[in-house]
Amino acid sequence: MLDNVRKVLIYLALAFVIVSVWHDPQGSAGAAGTFLHTVGGFFSALLDKSTKFLKGLAN
């Protein structure tokens, strides 16, 4: 049951992305770029802070 719900949600999300790109490709690219920039910034900050934390433990 849960597996079917998950598949339906994935297909709906995929359909939404396809329709969004078809309707406004430039806007969709801008939104995707902003999202990826934000996610990359988060992981960069996480790595930086984790490294500082581990160095602090070593001292």
N, CA, C and O atoms as a CHARMM CRD file, in Angstrom:
* protein
*
  236
    1    1 MET  N      0.82800  -1.19900   0.00000 PROA 1      0.00000
    2    1 MET  CA     0.00000   0.00000   0.00000 PROA 1      0.00000
    3    1 MET  C      0.86400   1.25200   0.00000 PROA 1      0.00000
    4    1 MET  O      0.68900   2.14100  -0.83300 PROA 1      0.00000
    5    2 LEU  N      1.79600   1.31200   0.93900 PROA 2      0.00000
    6    2 LEU  CA     2.66700   2.48400   1.04800 PROA 2      0.00000
    7    2 LEU  C      3.55800   2.62300  -0.18800 PROA 2      0.00000
    8    2 LEU  O      3.87300   3.73200  -0.61700 PROA 2      0.00000
    9    3 ASP  N      3.95100   1.49700  -0.74200 PROA 3      0.00000
   10    3 ASP  CA     4.77900   1.52000  -1.95100 PROA 3      0.00000
   11    3 ASP  C      4.01100   2.12600  -3.12400 PROA 3      0.00000
   12    3 ASP  O      4.58300   2.86300  -3.92700 PROA 3      0.00000
   13    4 ASN  N      2.72000   1.81800  -3.22400 PROA 4      0.00000
   14    4 ASN  CA     1.89600   2.37900  -4.30300 PROA 4      0.00000
   15    4 ASN  C      1.72900   3.88700  -4.14200 PROA 4      0.00000
   16    4 ASN  O      1.78400   4.63500  -5.11900 PROA 4      0.00000
   17    5 VAL  N      1.52400   4.32100  -2.91100 PROA 5      0.00000
   18    5 VAL  CA     1.37900   5.76000  -2.64300 PROA 5      0.00000
   19    5 VAL  C      2.66300   6.48500  -3.00800 PROA 5      0.00000
   20    5 VAL  O      2.62900   7.56700  -3.59500 PROA 5      0.00000
   21    6 ARG  N      3.78600   5.89300  -2.66400 PROA 6      0.00000
   22    6 ARG  CA     5.08200   6.49200  -2.98300 PROA 6      0.00000
   23    6 ARG  C      5.27500   6.61400  -4.48900 PROA 6      0.00000
   24    6 ARG  O      5.76300   7.63700  -4.97000 PROA 6      0.00000
   25    7 LYS  N      4.89900   5.58700  -5.22900 PROA 7      0.00000
   26    7 LYS  CA     5.02200   5.62400  -6.69400 PROA 7      0.00000
   27    7 LYS  C      4.13600   6.70700  -7.29500 PROA 7      0.00000
   28    7 LYS  O      4.55700   7.43100  -8.19700 PROA 7      0.00000
   29    8 VAL  N      2.91000   6.81500  -6.79500 PROA 8      0.00000
   30    8 VAL  CA     1.98600   7.83700  -7.30300 PROA 8      0.00000
   31    8 VAL  C      2.55200   9.23000  -7.03100 PROA 8      0.00000
   32    8 VAL  O      2.50300  10.09700  -7.90300 PROA 8      0.00000
   33    9 LEU  N      3.08200   9.44900  -5.84300 PROA 9      0.00000
   34    9 LEU  CA     3.65400  10.76000  -5.51100 PROA 9      0.00000
   35    9 LEU  C      4.86300  11.08800  -6.38200 PROA 9      0.00000
   36    9 LEU  O      5.04300  12.23400  -6.79400 PROA 9      0.00000
   37   10 ILE  N      5.67900  10.09300  -6.65900 PROA 10     0.00000
   38   10 ILE  CA     6.83900  10.30500  -7.52700 PROA 10     0.00000
   39   10 ILE  C      6.38200  10.66500  -8.93900 PROA 10     0.00000
   40   10 ILE  O      6.93500  11.57700  -9.55300 PROA 10     0.00000
   41   11 TYR  N      5.37600   9.95700  -9.45800 PROA 11     0.00000
   42   11 TYR  CA     4.86400  10.26100 -10.79600 PROA 11     0.00000
   43   11 TYR  C      4.22900  11.64200 -10.85700 PROA 11     0.00000
   44   11 TYR  O      4.37700  12.35400 -11.85000 PROA 11     0.00000
   45   12 LEU  N      3.52000  12.02400  -9.79600 PROA 12     0.00000
   46   12 LEU  CA     2.92500  13.35700  -9.76000 PROA 12     0.00000
   47   12 LEU  C      3.99800  14.44700  -9.72400 PROA 12     0.00000
   48   12 LEU  O      3.87000  15.47000 -10.39600 PROA 12     0.00000
   49   13 ALA  N      5.04200  14.22700  -8.94900 PROA 13     0.00000
   50   13 ALA  CA     6.13000  15.20200  -8.88800 PROA 13     0.00000
   51   13 ALA  C      6.83200  15.30300 -10.23800 PROA 13     0.00000
   52   13 ALA  O      7.16400  16.40100 -10.68400 PROA 13     0.00000
   53   14 LEU  N      7.05600  14.17600 -10.88400 PROA 14     0.00000
   54   14 LEU  CA     7.69000  14.17500 -12.20000 PROA 14     0.00000
   55   14 LEU  C      6.81300  14.88900 -13.22500 PROA 14     0.00000
   56   14 LEU  O      7.31700  15.65400 -14.04800 PROA 14     0.00000
   57   15 ALA  N      5.51400  14.64600 -13.18000 PROA 15     0.00000
   58   15 ALA  CA     4.59600  15.32200 -14.09700 PROA 15     0.00000
   59   15 ALA  C      4.59700  16.82800 -13.84200 PROA 15     0.00000
   60   15 ALA  O      4.55600  17.61900 -14.78400 PROA 15     0.00000
   61   16 PHE  N      4.64400  17.22100 -12.58200 PROA 16     0.00000
   62   16 PHE  CA     4.68400  18.64300 -12.24800 PROA 16     0.00000
   63   16 PHE  C      5.93400  19.30300 -12.82000 PROA 16     0.00000
   64   16 PHE  O      5.86000  20.39700 -13.37900 PROA 16     0.00000
   65   17 VAL  N      7.07700  18.64300 -12.68100 PROA 17     0.00000
   66   17 VAL  CA     8.32900  19.19800 -13.20200 PROA 17     0.00000
   67   17 VAL  C      8.26800  19.31700 -14.72400 PROA 17     0.00000
   68   17 VAL  O      8.68800  20.33000 -15.28300 PROA 17     0.00000
   69   18 ILE  N      7.75100  18.29900 -15.39000 PROA 18     0.00000
   70   18 ILE  CA     7.67500  18.33100 -16.85600 PROA 18     0.00000
   71   18 ILE  C      6.75600  19.45100 -17.32700 PROA 18     0.00000
   72   18 ILE  O      7.10100  20.19100 -18.24800 PROA 18     0.00000
   73   19 VAL  N      5.59100  19.58000 -16.70100 PROA 19     0.00000
   74   19 VAL  CA     4.65300  20.64200 -17.08400 PROA 19     0.00000
   75   19 VAL  C      5.24800  22.00900 -16.78400 PROA 19     0.00000
   76   19 VAL  O      5.08700  22.94100 -17.57100 PROA 19     0.00000
   77   20 SER  N      5.93300  22.13600 -15.65500 PROA 20     0.00000
   78   20 SER  CA     6.54900  23.40600 -15.28400 PROA 20     0.00000
   79   20 SER  C      7.62000  23.81400 -16.28900 PROA 20     0.00000
   80   20 SER  O      7.68300  24.97200 -16.70200 PROA 20     0.00000
   81   21 VAL  N      8.45800  22.86300 -16.67900 PROA 21     0.00000
   82   21 VAL  CA     9.51400  23.15800 -17.64900 PROA 21     0.00000
   83   21 VAL  C      8.89900  23.47700 -19.01300 PROA 21     0.00000
   84   21 VAL  O      9.37200  24.37200 -19.71400 PROA 21     0.00000
   85   22 TRP  N      7.86300  22.76000 -19.38400 PROA 22     0.00000
   86   22 TRP  CA     7.20800  22.99800 -20.66600 PROA 22     0.00000
   87   22 TRP  C      6.56600  24.37600 -20.69600 PROA 22     0.00000
   88   22 TRP  O      6.63100  25.07500 -21.70700 PROA 22     0.00000
   89   23 HSD  N      5.94700  24.76400 -19.58900 PROA 23     0.00000
   90   23 HSD  CA     5.22200  26.03100 -19.52900 PROA 23     0.00000
   91   23 HSD  C      6.17100  27.23200 -19.43700 PROA 23     0.00000
   92   23 HSD  O      5.95200  28.23700 -20.11300 PROA 23     0.00000
   93   24 ASP  N      7.21200  27.14300 -18.61800 PROA 24     0.00000
   94   24 ASP  CA     8.13900  28.27100 -18.40300 PROA 24     0.00000
   95   24 ASP  C      9.55800  27.74100 -18.21400 PROA 24     0.00000
   96   24 ASP  O     10.01700  27.60800 -17.08000 PROA 24     0.00000
   97   25 PRO  N     10.26000  27.43500 -19.30800 PROA 25     0.00000
   98   25 PRO  CA    11.59900  26.84800 -19.18000 PROA 25     0.00000
   99   25 PRO  C     12.59800  27.75800 -18.46900 PROA 25     0.00000
  100   25 PRO  O     13.40300  27.29000 -17.66400 PROA 25     0.00000
  101   26 GLN  N     12.54700  29.04300 -18.76300 PROA 26     0.00000
  102   26 GLN  CA    13.51200  29.95700 -18.14800 PROA 26     0.00000
  103   26 GLN  C     13.25700  30.09100 -16.65000 PROA 26     0.00000
  104   26 GLN  O     14.19900  30.08900 -15.85700 PROA 26     0.00000
  105   27 GLY  N     12.01100  30.20500 -16.26600 PROA 27     0.00000
  106   27 GLY  CA    11.67900  30.30700 -14.85100 PROA 27     0.00000
  107   27 GLY  C     12.01700  29.02900 -14.09700 PROA 27     0.00000
  108   27 GLY  O     12.48100  29.07800 -12.95800 PROA 27     0.00000
  109   28 SER  N     11.78200  27.88200 -14.73400 PROA 28     0.00000
  110   28 SER  CA    12.10000  26.60200 -14.10900 PROA 28     0.00000
  111   28 SER  C     13.60500  26.44200 -13.93000 PROA 28     0.00000
  112   28 SER  O     14.06600  25.92700 -12.91100 PROA 28     0.00000
  113   29 ALA  N     14.36200  26.88500 -14.92400 PROA 29     0.00000
  114   29 ALA  CA    15.82200  26.80700 -14.81100 PROA 29     0.00000
  115   29 ALA  C     16.31800  27.71600 -13.69100 PROA 29     0.00000
  116   29 ALA  O     17.22400  27.34900 -12.94400 PROA 29     0.00000
  117   30 GLY  N     15.72500  28.89500 -13.57700 PROA 30     0.00000
  118   30 GLY  CA    16.10900  29.81200 -12.50200 PROA 30     0.00000
  119   30 GLY  C     15.79600  29.23500 -11.13200 PROA 30     0.00000
  120   30 GLY  O     16.60100  29.34300 -10.20700 PROA 30     0.00000
  121   31 ALA  N     14.61700  28.62000 -11.00200 PROA 31     0.00000
  122   31 ALA  CA    14.23500  28.01500  -9.72600 PROA 31     0.00000
  123   31 ALA  C     15.15200  26.83700  -9.38100 PROA 31     0.00000
  124   31 ALA  O     15.56600  26.67900  -8.23300 PROA 31     0.00000
  125   32 ALA  N     15.46200  26.02100 -10.37800 PROA 32     0.00000
  126   32 ALA  CA    16.34900  24.87800 -10.13900 PROA 32     0.00000
  127   32 ALA  C     17.74600  25.35400  -9.76500 PROA 32     0.00000
  128   32 ALA  O     18.38200  24.78000  -8.88100 PROA 32     0.00000
  129   33 GLY  N     18.22500  26.39700 -10.43000 PROA 33     0.00000
  130   33 GLY  CA    19.54500  26.94100 -10.11000 PROA 33     0.00000
  131   33 GLY  C     19.59700  27.49200  -8.70400 PROA 33     0.00000
  132   33 GLY  O     20.57600  27.27900  -7.98900 PROA 33     0.00000
  133   34 THR  N     18.55800  28.19500  -8.29900 PROA 34     0.00000
  134   34 THR  CA    18.50600  28.73700  -6.94200 PROA 34     0.00000
  135   34 THR  C     18.47000  27.61100  -5.91900 PROA 34     0.00000
  136   34 THR  O     19.15700  27.66800  -4.89900 PROA 34     0.00000
  137   35 PHE  N     17.66500  26.58400  -6.19500 PROA 35     0.00000
  138   35 PHE  CA    17.57100  25.43900  -5.28100 PROA 35     0.00000
  139   35 PHE  C     18.91800  24.73600  -5.14000 PROA 35     0.00000
  140   35 PHE  O     19.35700  24.44600  -4.02700 PROA 35     0.00000
  141   36 LEU  N     19.57300  24.46300  -6.26900 PROA 36     0.00000
  142   36 LEU  CA    20.86300  23.77700  -6.21700 PROA 36     0.00000
  143   36 LEU  C     21.92600  24.62500  -5.53600 PROA 36     0.00000
  144   36 LEU  O     22.78400  24.09400  -4.83000 PROA 36     0.00000
  145   37 HSD  N     21.87900  25.93100  -5.73900 PROA 37     0.00000
  146   37 HSD  CA    22.82000  26.83000  -5.06500 PROA 37     0.00000
  147   37 HSD  C     22.61200  26.77900  -3.55200 PROA 37     0.00000
  148   37 HSD  O     23.57600  26.74600  -2.78700 PROA 37     0.00000
  149   38 THR  N     21.36500  26.77400  -3.13200 PROA 38     0.00000
  150   38 THR  CA    21.05100  26.72900  -1.70500 PROA 38     0.00000
  151   38 THR  C     21.48900  25.40300  -1.08600 PROA 38     0.00000
  152   38 THR  O     22.07900  25.38200  -0.00600 PROA 38     0.00000
  153   39 VAL  N     21.20100  24.30500  -1.76700 PROA 39     0.00000
  154   39 VAL  CA    21.59600  22.99100  -1.25700 PROA 39     0.00000
  155   39 VAL  C     23.11800  22.88000  -1.20000 PROA 39     0.00000
  156   39 VAL  O     23.66800  22.37100  -0.22300 PROA 39     0.00000
  157   40 GLY  N     23.79600  23.35200  -2.23800 PROA 40     0.00000
  158   40 GLY  CA    25.26200  23.32900  -2.23800 PROA 40     0.00000
  159   40 GLY  C     25.84100  24.18000  -1.11800 PROA 40     0.00000
  160   40 GLY  O     26.81500  23.78600  -0.47500 PROA 40     0.00000
  161   41 GLY  N     25.25200  25.33400  -0.88500 PROA 41     0.00000
  162   41 GLY  CA    25.70600  26.19500   0.21400 PROA 41     0.00000
  163   41 GLY  C     25.51600  25.52900   1.56500 PROA 41     0.00000
  164   41 GLY  O     26.36500  25.65000   2.44800 PROA 41     0.00000
  165   42 PHE  N     24.40800  24.82900   1.72700 PROA 42     0.00000
  166   42 PHE  CA    24.14700  24.12300   2.98600 PROA 42     0.00000
  167   42 PHE  C     25.20700  23.05500   3.22700 PROA 42     0.00000
  168   42 PHE  O     25.78000  22.98400   4.31400 PROA 42     0.00000
  169   43 PHE  N     25.47300  22.22300   2.21700 PROA 43     0.00000
  170   43 PHE  CA    26.45100  21.15500   2.40100 PROA 43     0.00000
  171   43 PHE  C     27.86700  21.70600   2.57500 PROA 43     0.00000
  172   43 PHE  O     28.67300  21.12200   3.30000 PROA 43     0.00000
  173   44 SER  N     28.17100  22.81000   1.92700 PROA 44     0.00000
  174   44 SER  CA    29.47100  23.44000   2.11000 PROA 44     0.00000
  175   44 SER  C     29.62800  23.93800   3.54400 PROA 44     0.00000
  176   44 SER  O     30.66600  23.72400   4.17000 PROA 44     0.00000
  177   45 ALA  N     28.60500  24.59500   4.05600 PROA 45     0.00000
  178   45 ALA  CA    28.65000  25.08200   5.43200 PROA 45     0.00000
  179   45 ALA  C     28.69200  23.92100   6.42200 PROA 45     0.00000
  180   45 ALA  O     29.39700  23.98400   7.42900 PROA 45     0.00000
  181   46 LEU  N     27.93700  22.86100   6.13300 PROA 46     0.00000
  182   46 LEU  CA    27.94800  21.68700   7.00500 PROA 46     0.00000
  183   46 LEU  C     29.33300  21.06000   7.07600 PROA 46     0.00000
  184   46 LEU  O     29.80300  20.70200   8.15700 PROA 46     0.00000
  185   47 LEU  N     29.97800  20.92700   5.93900 PROA 47     0.00000
  186   47 LEU  CA    31.31900  20.35600   5.89900 PROA 47     0.00000
  187   47 LEU  C     32.30900  21.24800   6.62800 PROA 47     0.00000
  188   47 LEU  O     33.15000  20.75500   7.37900 PROA 47     0.00000
  189   48 ASP  N     32.21800  22.54800   6.41700 PROA 48     0.00000
  190   48 ASP  CA    33.11600  23.49100   7.07200 PROA 48     0.00000
  191   48 ASP  C     32.95100  23.45000   8.58700 PROA 48     0.00000
  192   48 ASP  O     33.94000  23.39000   9.31700 PROA 48     0.00000
  193   49 LYS  N     31.72100  23.48000   9.05900 PROA 49     0.00000
  194   49 LYS  CA    31.46200  23.47600  10.50100 PROA 49     0.00000
  195   49 LYS  C     31.82700  22.13800  11.12900 PROA 49     0.00000
  196   49 LYS  O     32.31300  22.09600  12.25900 PROA 49     0.00000
  197   50 SER  N     31.59800  21.04800  10.40900 PROA 50     0.00000
  198   50 SER  CA    31.98100  19.72700  10.92300 PROA 50     0.00000
  199   50 SER  C     33.49000  19.61700  11.05800 PROA 50     0.00000
  200   50 SER  O     33.99200  19.05000  12.02800 PROA 50     0.00000
  201   51 THR  N     34.21100  20.16000  10.08700 PROA 51     0.00000
  202   51 THR  CA    35.66700  20.14100  10.14300 PROA 51     0.00000
  203   51 THR  C     36.17000  20.96200  11.32400 PROA 51     0.00000
  204   51 THR  O     37.07000  20.52700  12.04400 PROA 51     0.00000
  205   52 LYS  N     35.60100  22.13600  11.52600 PROA 52     0.00000
  206   52 LYS  CA    35.99100  22.96400  12.67300 PROA 52     0.00000
  207   52 LYS  C     35.68700  22.27100  13.98700 PROA 52     0.00000
  208   52 LYS  O     36.47400  22.34300  14.93100 PROA 52     0.00000
  209   53 PHE  N     34.53400  21.59100  14.05100 PROA 53     0.00000
  210   53 PHE  CA    34.15900  20.88200  15.26300 PROA 53     0.00000
  211   53 PHE  C     35.15100  19.76100  15.55700 PROA 53     0.00000
  212   53 PHE  O     35.59700  19.61000  16.69500 PROA 53     0.00000
  213   54 LEU  N     35.49900  18.97600  14.54100 PROA 54     0.00000
  214   54 LEU  CA    36.43400  17.87200  14.74100 PROA 54     0.00000
  215   54 LEU  C     37.81900  18.37000  15.11200 PROA 54     0.00000
  216   54 LEU  O     38.50400  17.75700  15.93200 PROA 54     0.00000
  217   55 LYS  N     38.24100  19.49200  14.50700 PROA 55     0.00000
  218   55 LYS  CA    39.53700  20.08400  14.88500 PROA 55     0.00000
  219   55 LYS  C     39.49600  20.55600  16.32300 PROA 55     0.00000
  220   55 LYS  O     40.49200  20.44100  17.03700 PROA 55     0.00000
  221   56 GLY  N     38.36000  21.08800  16.76400 PROA 56     0.00000
  222   56 GLY  CA    38.20700  21.53300  18.14700 PROA 56     0.00000
  223   56 GLY  C     38.28400  20.37000  19.11900 PROA 56     0.00000
  224   56 GLY  O     38.80700  20.53200  20.22100 PROA 56     0.00000
  225   57 LEU  N     37.78200  19.21300  18.74700 PROA 57     0.00000
  226   57 LEU  CA    37.87600  18.03600  19.59600 PROA 57     0.00000
  227   57 LEU  C     39.30800  17.54100  19.72000 PROA 57     0.00000
  228   57 LEU  O     39.70300  17.01000  20.75800 PROA 57     0.00000
  229   58 ALA  N     40.07700  17.71400  18.66700 PROA 58     0.00000
  230   58 ALA  CA    41.45900  17.24100  18.67200 PROA 58     0.00000
  231   58 ALA  C     42.35200  18.09300  19.56600 PROA 58     0.00000
  232   58 ALA  O     43.37300  17.61800  20.06300 PROA 58     0.00000
  233   59 ASN  N     41.97200  19.33900  19.76900 PROA 59     0.00000
  234   59 ASN  CA    42.81000  20.22700  20.60100 PROA 59     0.00000
  235   59 ASN  C     42.57200  20.04400  22.04600 PROA 59     0.00000
  236   59 ASN  O     43.19800  20.71600  22.86500 PROA 59     0.00000
